[in-house]
Amino acid sequence: MRPEYIDRIKLLGSEGFWQTPLLDVGGGVWQYQKNQNYDMRDIVGRWGVDYICLDIEPGTGIDIVDDATEMVKVPSNNFGSIICTEMLEHCENPWKVVAQCMRVLKPGGVIFLSAPFVYPVHSPTDYWRFTDQGVRLLMKDFEKIEMKELGSVLANNHEIYFIGRKKDGKDNNPMP
């Protein structure tokens, strides 16, 4: 996860933005997290937010082993927050992941999603790159709170993040 994402997640957490429990969709890269000197479970725990990690493969720090395109083990309207960073490019059907995130998120819940636009191929299951228009289309059913592009097209590290809220039928103030 980019340091900028971690910083943004921390800032929002210090402002009371994240709601419990928080589901990290595709967050099963714990060794990578440790190598990058961050631990999402510890970060969100500081704000009293319960952290649950879902990944397609079992491993250290994985709480739910499930396919993010189906999330059969996750009940609807169960999570107050979702983080889904740098994993959509590895899904054959990223729109199904976003639909499942919408299903499992509580009304008024918030999501932080990031996806690459210009980035080198980095695994055998690296299928997609996302423009800002593509991210807007994927996230069309969420109320947009913030969307930002990071990095540089020239340096092959250009990514987009989106922060949104699941509409609950109320007039929501986007930021706490």
Protein Blocks (a to p, Z undefined) as FASTA:
>chain_A
ZZklmmmmmmmmmnomaccddddehiacmkmmmmnopafklmmmmnopacddddfbdceh
iabgcdfklommbcehkbfbdcdehklmmpfblmlmmmmmmmmpcghiacdddddfbdcd
fbfklfbdcdfklmmmmmmmpccfbdcdedjfklopaccdddddddehiacdfbZZ
